[in-house]
Each structure stands twice: as structure tokens, then as C-alpha cells.
Amino acid sequence: MNDLTSSDPPDSPTIKARLEALKSEHRDLDEVIDRLIEKPPFDQLQLQRLKKRKLGLKDQILRLESQLIPDIIA
């Protein structure tokens, strides 16, 4: 599922493309969560699952963004 776990390090364009896809999915989830909350009563379990997925995406986004930052040798 995660194509960035192969033994070859991903190149910058690959990381950037994956990053944009994750950011898009994160925004979409944000909209879904907002729409779900607007119409009570809503499914609390579904809301928790969506928020957990959104948090997981945020973690992946941060991990990929850190890969784009060059290492500085001290």
C-alpha cells in the first residue's frame, strides 16, 4: 500500500506528488468531518474514525515533508 517503503530512496518529485495526494485527502476528510458535524445527530464512531484517519494522514505528511529537507552536517 505504501510505495515509499521500498529499498530505493524515493526521489523528490515522487515525494512531492505523494505529499500533494495526502494533503488533498486530508482536506477532503476535513470537509467530510465538517459536514458530518453540521447535521446532528451524527455517528460518533464514524466521526472518531475519520478524525483518526485525518491524524494519520497528518503524520504521513509531516514525515514526507521532513524527507524533503536536506540533512545539515554539523
N, C-alpha and C positions, 0 to 999 in steps of 0.2 A: 504494500500500500504506500509506504513512504519510499519514494525513489531516491532520496538523499542518503540512504543508509548503505549504499554500495561502497566497495573498497576504493574506488576512484573519487578524489575530491571533486565536488561539483564546481563548475565554472561560474563566474559572476553573472552572466546572462541567465543561466539556469536558476540560480538562487533568486535573482530579481523577478523572474517570471513566477516562480513558486510563491514568492513573497506577495506579489500582486494578487494572485489567486486566493491566498489565505486572507489578505486584507479585505478582498471583496466578499468572501464568505463571512468574515467577521461582521462587516457592515450589514449584510443580509440578515444574519442572526439577530443583530441589534434591532432591525426593523420588525422582525417576526416577534421578538420579545415585547417590543412596544405595542404592537397590535394586539397581542395576547392579553396584556395588562389592561388595555383600554376597555375591554368588554368583559366585566365580571358577570357571573362567576367564571373563573378560569381554572384550568387544571394545574394545581400546584406542582405535581410531579413532573409534568411536561415542562413547566417553567424552570424547575431546577435542572432538568436535563439540558435544556437549551443554554442556560447560564453556564453549566459545567463545560459544555462543548465550546462555548464562546471563550471561556477562560483557557481551555486547552489550545485553541487557535492563537490566543494572545501569547501564550508561552512559545508556540512554534514560531510566531512572527518575531519575537524577541531573540530567539535562538538564531534564526536566519539573519536577522539584522546584525547580530554580533559577528557572524561569519564574513560579512561584507566589510567590517572594519579591519584594516590591516594591523597585524601584530607589531608592537613597538618594542624593539630590543632595548632594554635598559642598560 
